[in-house]
Amino acid sequence: QLHLVESGGGLVQPGGSLRLSCAPSQFTLDYYAIGWFRQAPGKEREGVACISSSAGSTYYSDSVKGRFTISRDNAKNTVYLQMNSLKPEDTAVYYCAGSIVFGLCVEHEYEYWGQGTQVTVSS
């Protein structure tokens, strides 16, 4: 019953930017690590960026490091993924997920999930 809701996806041109938001349903995320994951057609879900509950620790996949930034605003009960310099290979459904413990940025470490938001990067 506890899950997260993603928003902010859409269609952008290569080199463009999007800002995704992740908000919880029926709980506060102050004490949860939050991760952003993505899944492209025919590919497995992969970790993109993860952030600890205190925002003191972050992880980025090599493919997005330097282009994406994960942040959180606990006062607004929201986590963000700022995506800059988007590439066609970034096209995927993006999911946010929560974990009570910050560890590996892999899907099996995360307990609560959103339904995903589509990001399409194309000319």
Residue frames as qw, qx, qy, qz and C-alpha x, y, z in Angstrom:
[[0.000, 0.882, 0.471, 0.000, 0.00, 0.00, 0.00],
 [0.258, -0.834, 0.136, 0.469, 2.96, 2.33, 0.55],
 [0.707, 0.339, 0.368, 0.500, 4.44, 3.59, -2.68],
 [0.209, -0.502, 0.116, 0.831, 6.01, 6.56, -4.40],
 [0.506, 0.757, 0.411, -0.033, 4.70, 8.69, -7.25],
 [0.464, -0.179, 0.335, 0.800, 6.95, 10.02, -10.02],
 [0.358, 0.861, 0.342, -0.116, 6.24, 13.03, -12.18],
 [0.092, -0.826, 0.279, 0.480, 8.00, 15.32, -14.63],
 [0.542, -0.034, 0.710, 0.449, 8.71, 12.97, -17.50],
 [0.483, 0.762, 0.159, -0.402, 8.14, 13.89, -21.10],
 [0.781, 0.435, 0.246, 0.376, 9.64, 14.32, -24.54],
 [0.177, -0.888, 0.194, 0.379, 12.81, 16.39, -24.92],
 [0.687, 0.686, -0.230, 0.070, 15.41, 16.93, -27.61],
 [0.846, -0.043, -0.196, 0.495, 18.97, 15.67, -27.21],
 [0.356, 0.268, -0.202, 0.872, 20.90, 18.10, -25.04],
 [0.385, -0.601, -0.171, -0.679, 17.77, 19.19, -23.25],
 [0.044, 0.181, -0.753, 0.631, 16.83, 18.94, -19.59],
 [0.609, -0.473, -0.475, -0.424, 14.09, 17.50, -17.43],
 [0.112, -0.346, 0.667, -0.650, 13.47, 17.53, -13.71],
 [0.597, -0.277, -0.721, -0.217, 11.77, 14.50, -12.24],
 [0.352, -0.448, 0.426, -0.703, 10.02, 14.56, -8.88],
 [0.530, -0.133, -0.837, 0.026, 9.30, 11.73, -6.49],
 [0.377, -0.375, 0.316, -0.785, 6.75, 12.04, -3.71],
 [0.026, -0.011, -0.978, 0.205, 5.44, 9.42, -1.31],
 [0.564, -0.363, -0.416, -0.614, 1.94, 8.14, -0.89],
 [0.769, -0.538, -0.252, -0.238, 0.81, 7.82, 2.72],
 [0.793, -0.436, -0.104, 0.412, 4.23, 8.24, 4.37],
 [0.011, 0.966, -0.239, -0.097, 7.07, 10.70, 4.87],
 [0.883, 0.362, -0.179, 0.240, 10.45, 9.97, 3.33],
 [0.176, -0.906, 0.339, -0.184, 12.68, 11.70, 5.88],
 [0.566, -0.521, 0.639, -0.037, 14.27, 8.46, 7.03],
 [0.876, 0.285, 0.385, 0.053, 14.41, 6.70, 3.69],
 [0.263, -0.370, 0.581, 0.676, 17.15, 6.48, 1.17],
 [0.638, 0.623, 0.253, -0.374, 15.71, 7.18, -2.27],
 [0.417, -0.220, 0.679, 0.563, 16.89, 5.81, -5.57],
 [0.580, 0.581, -0.080, -0.565, 16.10, 6.58, -9.17],
 [0.523, -0.073, 0.810, 0.253, 16.05, 3.60, -11.51],
 [0.500, 0.507, -0.204, -0.672, 15.27, 3.29, -15.17],
 [0.602, 0.066, 0.789, 0.107, 14.24, 0.59, -17.57],
 [0.324, 0.458, -0.425, -0.710, 14.43, 0.81, -21.33],
 [0.900, 0.213, 0.019, -0.380, 12.58, -1.62, -23.62],
 [0.900, 0.295, -0.307, 0.090, 14.36, -4.95, -23.74],
 [0.366, 0.463, -0.570, 0.571, 16.75, -4.03, -20.95],
 [0.555, -0.432, -0.641, 0.307, 16.92, -4.74, -17.24],
 [0.253, -0.941, -0.134, -0.178, 16.15, -2.09, -14.69],
 [0.667, 0.174, -0.285, 0.666, 19.28, -0.26, -13.62],
 [0.381, -0.749, -0.288, 0.459, 20.20, 2.11, -10.83],
 [0.375, 0.760, 0.132, 0.514, 20.71, 5.68, -11.98],
 [0.098, 0.504, -0.376, 0.772, 21.17, 7.69, -8.80],
 [0.624, -0.532, -0.569, 0.052, 20.60, 7.12, -5.11],
 [0.015, 0.600, -0.285, 0.747, 20.69, 9.41, -2.10],
 [0.345, -0.175, -0.800, 0.459, 20.81, 8.78, 1.63],
 [0.232, -0.773, -0.591, 0.002, 18.13, 10.03, 3.98],
 [0.353, -0.752, -0.091, 0.550, 20.41, 12.82, 5.20],
 [0.546, 0.837, 0.008, 0.048, 21.63, 13.62, 1.67],
 [0.365, -0.785, 0.468, 0.177, 25.16, 13.06, 2.92],
 [0.413, -0.226, 0.812, 0.344, 25.83, 10.25, 0.47],
 [0.668, 0.551, 0.011, -0.500, 24.97, 9.91, -3.19],
 [0.556, -0.099, 0.746, 0.351, 25.59, 7.45, -5.98],
 [0.544, 0.636, -0.109, -0.537, 25.48, 7.93, -9.73],
 [0.884, 0.202, 0.375, 0.190, 25.88, 5.41, -12.48],
 [0.459, -0.292, 0.387, 0.744, 28.83, 6.05, -14.77],
 [0.283, 0.454, 0.640, 0.552, 26.51, 6.76, -17.67],
 [0.096, -0.873, -0.392, -0.275, 24.85, 9.75, -15.96],
 [0.567, -0.568, -0.146, 0.579, 27.60, 11.09, -13.70],
 [0.274, -0.215, 0.192, 0.918, 28.18, 14.76, -14.42],
 [0.158, -0.254, -0.540, -0.787, 24.83, 15.14, -16.18],
 [0.548, -0.568, -0.526, -0.316, 22.25, 14.12, -13.56],
 [0.045, 0.310, -0.570, 0.759, 21.86, 15.41, -10.02],
 [0.515, -0.501, -0.689, -0.100, 19.79, 13.79, -7.30],
 [0.014, 0.267, -0.398, 0.877, 18.60, 15.96, -4.44],
 [0.344, -0.523, -0.780, -0.006, 15.99, 15.95, -1.74],
 [0.173, -0.385, 0.161, -0.892, 13.87, 18.46, 0.09],
 [0.249, -0.240, -0.905, 0.248, 12.56, 16.71, 3.17],
 [0.160, 0.294, 0.372, -0.866, 10.50, 19.76, 4.12],
 [0.552, 0.287, -0.240, -0.745, 8.55, 19.27, 0.89],
 [0.742, -0.030, 0.647, -0.176, 8.66, 15.49, 1.22],
 [0.749, 0.650, 0.026, -0.122, 10.08, 15.27, -2.29],
 [0.597, -0.367, 0.512, 0.497, 13.16, 13.92, -4.06],
 [0.492, 0.794, -0.068, -0.350, 14.29, 15.28, -7.41],
 [0.723, -0.046, 0.477, 0.497, 16.35, 14.09, -10.33],
 [0.244, 0.846, -0.126, -0.456, 17.68, 16.95, -12.43],
 [0.774, 0.139, 0.510, 0.348, 18.66, 15.58, -15.83],
 [0.165, 0.847, -0.200, -0.464, 20.80, 17.74, -18.08],
 [0.145, 0.553, -0.715, -0.402, 22.49, 17.10, -21.42],
 [0.786, 0.089, 0.534, -0.299, 20.04, 14.33, -22.14],
 [0.058, 0.363, -0.808, -0.461, 20.94, 11.71, -24.72],
 [0.718, 0.039, -0.412, -0.560, 18.72, 9.36, -26.73],
 [0.567, 0.046, -0.808, 0.151, 20.09, 6.46, -24.69],
 [0.095, -0.050, 0.609, -0.786, 18.54, 8.03, -21.59],
 [0.612, -0.103, -0.296, -0.726, 15.12, 7.15, -22.99],
 [0.328, -0.082, -0.919, 0.201, 13.41, 4.87, -20.46],
 [0.543, -0.692, -0.337, -0.337, 10.74, 4.63, -17.83],
 [0.222, 0.408, -0.561, 0.685, 12.15, 6.18, -14.68],
 [0.676, -0.542, -0.485, -0.117, 11.16, 4.88, -11.27],
 [0.061, -0.604, 0.524, -0.598, 11.85, 6.14, -7.79],
 [0.797, -0.265, -0.542, -0.013, 12.09, 3.80, -4.84],
 [0.319, -0.760, 0.330, -0.460, 12.66, 3.98, -1.10],
 [0.765, -0.006, -0.594, 0.250, 14.80, 2.00, 1.31],
 [0.573, -0.813, -0.086, -0.057, 15.06, 2.30, 5.08],
 [0.665, -0.523, 0.308, 0.435, 18.82, 1.75, 4.75],
 [0.420, 0.836, -0.280, -0.215, 21.21, 3.40, 2.31],
 [0.726, -0.283, 0.577, 0.245, 23.33, 0.72, 0.72],
 [0.343, -0.024, 0.693, 0.633, 23.87, -0.45, -2.80],
 [0.410, 0.427, -0.024, -0.805, 21.99, 1.39, -5.53],
 [0.167, 0.031, -0.911, -0.375, 20.38, -1.77, -6.85],
 [0.535, -0.287, -0.323, -0.726, 16.70, -2.57, -7.10],
 [0.700, -0.288, -0.654, 0.008, 16.63, -5.46, -4.62],
 [0.336, -0.072, -0.508, 0.790, 17.76, -3.09, -1.87],
 [0.223, -0.066, 0.030, -0.972, 14.63, -0.97, -2.28],
 [0.128, 0.267, 0.899, -0.324, 11.30, -1.76, -0.71],
 [0.309, 0.706, 0.475, -0.426, 8.81, 0.86, -1.94],
 [0.348, 0.042, 0.583, 0.733, 8.35, 1.74, -5.60],
 [0.362, 0.495, 0.080, -0.786, 6.54, 4.16, -7.82],
 [0.749, 0.448, 0.475, -0.110, 4.75, 3.39, -11.07],
 [0.572, -0.019, 0.440, 0.692, 7.27, 5.18, -13.26],
 [0.286, 0.841, 0.106, -0.447, 7.34, 8.17, -15.58],
 [0.791, 0.392, 0.315, 0.347, 8.33, 8.04, -19.24],
 [0.131, -0.788, 0.268, 0.538, 11.33, 10.01, -20.43],
 [0.768, 0.447, 0.374, 0.264, 11.87, 10.15, -24.18],
 [0.194, -0.715, 0.293, 0.605, 14.89, 11.89, -25.69],
 [0.586, 0.337, 0.631, 0.380, 14.52, 12.28, -29.43],
 [0.040, -0.269, 0.248, 0.930, 14.77, 14.79, -32.26]]
